């Protein structure tokens, strides 16, 4: 059951990586990926220059994400690659932020991490 929950969370997270930063600034669009990016960037207002940088980072990591078939859990190797890429992407996005924005971003990352780990 935990593997299934993790697989679903990772699939949703994979779609979040493809959501542009502009979506995080109030876009929505009803997509799970956009909502995940909104959660990650909640409480953070990016400057136009930051939006361009974040969009570029998101696009770069989306190209590196392993392909997966909806409804089929990713392999352990793909799951690990997705987690590694997400961590690298978050580090690059964080580097674009001001110290004040970093504090909010870190809190959002922790909140999302706790949502993925029920009971932890």
N, C-alpha and C positions, 0 to 999 in steps of 0.2 A: 504494500500500500504506500509506504514512504517513497519507494522508487517511482511509483506512478505519480505521486504528488510532485516530486522533484522534476520528473520529466515534463509534466504540464507547466510547472513554474518556469523551467528553462525554455520551453517552447514559447511561452508568453514573453519571456525576457528577450529571446532572440528577435521577436517582432518589435520589441521596444527599441532595440539597437538600431533598427531601420527607421524609426520615427525621427524626423528632423527636429532640431531644437526649436524651430518656429512653432511646432505643435505644442511644445512645452510652454510656450508663451500665451496659451489660451486657445489653441486650435481645437483639439478634441477629435472630431471626425469619427467618433464612435469606435475606433479601433483599439484593441487591447494594447498594442504597442505604443500608441499615442498616450494612452492612460498611464502606462508604466513610465514613460518619459516625463509626463506631467508630474507624477509622484516624485521622481528623482529630482526634478527642478522646481518643485513646489516652494513658493516663498522666495524665489530667486528671479530677479528681473535682469535679464542680460542686455548689455548694450548692443547696438547694431554690429559692432566689430566682434563682440563675443559670440553673437548668434552665428556669424559667418564661420568663425573658428570651430564652434561646437558642431555645426552642420558638416563641416569638413571632416572632423574627427569621427562623427557617426557614420558618414559615408565610407570612410576608409575601413572602419572595422566591420561594417556590413559586408563589404566585399570579401573579407576574410572568414566570415561565419560559415560553418559547414552547412551544406544543404540537408534538409530533412523533409520527410514526407509527413504531412499533417495526419494526425491520428496514430502515427507510429513513433514510439519513444526513441530518442536518439541513443546511439551506442554509448558505452561508457567513455570511449575515446572522444567522441563528438561532444558529449556532455562536459568533459574536462576542458576541451578546447574552447567551448562556449564560455565557461566560467573564467578561464584564463583571459580570453579576449575581453570579456566584460570588465574584469579588473583593470586591464591595461587601458581600456576606453575610459573608465571612470577616472583613472589617474591622469590621463591626458585632459579630460574635461575639467577636472579639479584644478589643473595647472593654469587654466584660462581664467579662473575665477579670482575675485578679490578675497582678502582674508575673511571679510564679513560673509561673503557668499559661500566660501569654503566651509564655514561653520554650519550653515544651513544645509549645504550639500551633504556633509558628513552625517548629519542627523537624519536626512532623508535616506541615505544609503543604509544606515543602521535600521531604520524603520522597515525598509523593504526586506532587508536580510532577516529580520525577526518575523515578518509575515510569511516568508518562505519556509521557516523552520518552526512549525507548530510544536508547542510544548518545550521549546528551548529557551 
